[in-house]
Amino acid sequence: MIKGNFIDNLPKVYGIYTGGFLAFIIIMSIAEQMGMTAKTIGICFVAFTVAIYAIIGYLSRTAQADAYYVAGRQVPTVFNGMATAADWMSGASFVAMAGGIYFKGYGYMALLVGWTGGYVLVASLLAPYLRKFGCYTVPDFIGTRYGGNLSRFMAVVVLTVASFTYVTAQINATGTIASVALDIPFQYAVYVGLISILLCSMLGGMRGVTWTQVAQYIVLIIAYLLPVFWISNKMGAGFFPHFMLADEVSRIAELEAQFGFVKNSAENLKEVPKGLAGITKAHSAVNATPWAFISLALAMMMGTASLPHVMMRYFTTPSVKAARKSVGWSLFFIFLLYSSAPMLATLSKLSLIDPSLPTGIIGKSIAEVQSIDWYQNWNQANLMFVSDFNGNGTLELNEFFMGGKAVVLATPEIAGLPYVISGLVAAGGMAAAMSTADGLILAIANAISHDVYYKIIDPKAETAKRLVVARVLLVVIGFAGATIAALEIQGILGSVIWAFDFAMSGLFFPLVLGVWWKRANKEGAIAGMFLGLVSGAAYLVWVRTGGSGFLGITQLTFGIFGSAVSLVAMVVVSLMTQAPNAATQKMVDEVRVPSGKSILGKQH
Amino acid sequence: MSKQEQHWEKSKGLLMMTLAIWFVFSIGIFLFGAEMNEVTGPFGYPLTYWFTCQGSLGIFVILIFWFANRQEKIDEEFGFSERGDD
């Protein structure tokens, strides 16, 4: 059926795959009509998709260093864009983002702007130059540009702190979805999730992760867009929600004015299960100060440009030119999901609070709401709660509570879509969390195996031995992440945002100045990474332990402080010490032009 | 000035322009979020709300492709573009 090499046939291969997946959805919906239970459908969706990823992971197995570390540098622009989008959009984007917008409105939407605007920085400041450099990992760039094992090692430390914070959240998300879909306890589901993740990356490294991430993107984008369009059409809100929800948005504002935001007493709120929230903020009005919005967006943008698992995706393109274009495609594929999240939040909110809609529950009697099927299901799952605080027997806006995840997970059911959609959404969430976890675990394991083991400890190691070390590390880091995830210390979204702040504190300026400021030297970079990370972390601890903070920098934006310290330290120390030698200066010149050989050889 | 220096000057100019546009739509307009939201934007959404949902995001996508094309032109002009593959 397919002739020639794999790369030339990519559109065909993934075309067939997409068709197959759509056929699977149709088969499942027929099975639902014939009486298949909701639980079986959920299991089928998750098991089927994970099995496909595992097969792709197996077929991509490799014994070559450049295939393992950078997928042989032959991933075409558009496909690398899809893979990056899957790498990027985590369980948080998929499951929690629409919920965040639903509850917090404008103040939360700084994340939307931040998580997309960061790609402009990636494209213009970093990606093409790091691609030209020809490195395998981000610390590889730092270590070669600045020289010395200490700078390389510091970069590995920052990378590990940031990525590890992030990965526990992703394994947590895979565990949550696996435990719901497969109906097993969370503590075991975490390891089921982990094994699925390792199946994709163990044998093929970056090559395996690339091709599974493309497959995962296709699943997650179908799983996100299909319900949004379906619900919008079913509600009669418009067949293309993105352009047609203005009436719904203003209707929500009208209802908010009518109901008012009644503040609940602390005593009443004690009844509400942990993690659930009510609607307390306006949907489309500006509800945050400019600085609160801008500081969060800025932290996320600079964090985006410093996160190694994103950057290393652009090491896999065939050329510098392709790396630049590929950033554009990545953001385009991300845009498809991000621009749909506010629409989903709008549809979800209106269908719940508008008394004139059949699905609306505000204004109904408490007893009536409590007898609704979906309410009982989600109440049992600890994601919904109502209570008659004022004792008038009817449900008010301030008496209805929901978990953030419920917006994505429960809205299809509330809107009366068939269960097959809920199964699809579970598969999509699983794909989103798995793809990001894969990218992150690989980033950490590659940095330690390539930069610490091969470059620092044993530079004479043979390829076979290096790849064994890389794979052992992959498993070890995965299990460490899963063990911490099983403890459930931090919420999913909180740890994701921290990861961005850690990354920007330690890596943003050392990376950017490495390309854009020739005078930056080793001592400066080490000071920048070390003081940036330490001061950012110290600020976080200070605010978490009751510190008041300053300049409105919160525990979500501590990277602004960390990176400012990093910049000052790097500039001051660089200027106080010797300028980089002529060879280094020449290297920077070469990085700045796309033509010619890469700085590091093909196999290094 | 050598060819390489000229190339870098032009690249820096493009970077500055790209970052200026980026700054306006990621930071600048949100200084006036409350005022702007009184205005009705595209498709009838409140303007600031529209920018956070679609506007800024879409502009970033276009901006990156525009930047990539301009940079390619600069590279070609000075003979620094890569041969062959894309």
Contacts between the chains, C-beta under 8 A, distances in Angstrom:
chain1	res1	chain2	res2	distance
A	77	B	86	7.1
A	106	B	33	7.2
A	106	B	48	7.3
A	106	B	49	7.2
A	106	B	52	6.7
A	109	B	52	3.9
A	109	B	53	7.2
A	110	B	30	7.9
A	110	B	52	7.7
A	112	B	52	5.9
A	112	B	53	7.3
A	112	B	57	6.6
A	113	B	26	5.8
A	113	B	30	7.6
A	113	B	51	7.9
A	113	B	52	5.9
A	113	B	56	5.2
A	113	B	57	7.2
A	114	B	26	7.6
A	116	B	56	7.2
A	116	B	57	4.6
A	116	B	60	5.1
A	116	B	61	7.9
A	117	B	22	6.4
A	117	B	25	7.5
A	117	B	26	3.9
A	117	B	56	6.8
A	117	B	60	5.6
A	119	B	60	6.3
A	119	B	64	6.3
A	120	B	18	6.7
A	120	B	19	7.7
A	120	B	22	4.4
A	120	B	26	7.7
A	120	B	60	5.4
A	120	B	63	5.8
A	120	B	64	6.1
A	120	B	67	7.7
A	121	B	22	7.5
A	123	B	64	4.6
A	123	B	67	6.1
A	123	B	68	6.8
A	124	B	15	5.5
A	124	B	18	4.8
A	124	B	19	6.7
A	124	B	22	7.9
A	124	B	64	8.0
A	124	B	67	5.7
A	125	B	15	7.4
A	128	B	71	7.6
A	242	B	43	8.0
A	242	B	54	6.7
A	243	B	43	4.9
A	244	B	43	7.2
A	245	B	45	7.7
A	246	B	43	5.5
A	246	B	44	3.1
A	246	B	45	5.1
A	247	B	44	7.4
A	249	B	45	6.0
A	249	B	46	7.4
A	249	B	49	7.0
A	250	B	44	7.9
A	284	B	37	7.7
A	284	B	45	7.4
A	284	B	46	5.4
A	284	B	49	4.4
A	285	B	37	6.6
A	285	B	46	7.7
A	286	B	33	4.4
A	286	B	34	4.4
A	286	B	37	4.9
A	286	B	48	5.7
A	288	B	33	7.9
A	290	B	30	5.9
A	290	B	31	4.9
A	290	B	32	7.7
A	290	B	33	6.0
A	293	B	30	5.1
A	293	B	33	6.4
A	294	B	27	5.2
A	294	B	30	5.4
A	294	B	31	7.2
A	297	B	26	6.0
A	297	B	27	7.0
A	297	B	30	7.2
A	298	B	26	7.7
A	298	B	27	6.7
A	301	B	26	6.4
A	318	B	85	4.8
A	318	B	86	7.4
A	319	B	82	4.9
A	319	B	84	8.0
A	319	B	85	5.6
A	319	B	86	6.9
A	320	B	82	6.2
A	321	B	68	7.7
A	321	B	72	6.0
A	321	B	75	7.7
A	321	B	81	7.0
A	321	B	82	6.0
A	321	B	86	6.5
A	322	B	85	7.4
A	322	B	86	5.9
A	324	B	64	7.8
A	324	B	67	7.4
A	324	B	68	4.0
A	324	B	71	6.4
A	324	B	72	7.6
A	325	B	65	7.3
A	325	B	68	5.1
A	327	B	64	5.6
A	327	B	68	7.6
A	328	B	61	6.5
A	328	B	64	4.0
A	328	B	65	4.4
A	328	B	68	5.9
A	331	B	60	6.1
A	331	B	61	5.0
A	331	B	64	5.9
A	332	B	61	5.1
A	335	B	57	5.3
A	335	B	58	6.6
A	335	B	60	8.0
A	335	B	61	5.4
A	338	B	57	5.9
A	339	B	53	6.3
A	339	B	54	5.0
A	339	B	57	5.9
A	339	B	58	7.4
A	342	B	52	7.5
A	342	B	53	4.3
A	343	B	53	7.6
A	589	B	4	6.4
A	592	B	4	7.7
A	592	B	7	7.7
A	592	B	8	5.6
A	592	B	11	7.2
A	593	B	4	6.6
A	593	B	7	6.5
A	593	B	75	7.3
A	593	B	78	8.0
A	593	B	80	4.2
A	594	B	75	5.4
A	594	B	80	5.8
A	594	B	81	6.0
A	594	B	82	5.3
A	595	B	75	7.5
A	595	B	79	7.5
A	595	B	80	4.7
A	595	B	81	6.2
A	595	B	82	5.5
A	595	B	83	7.7
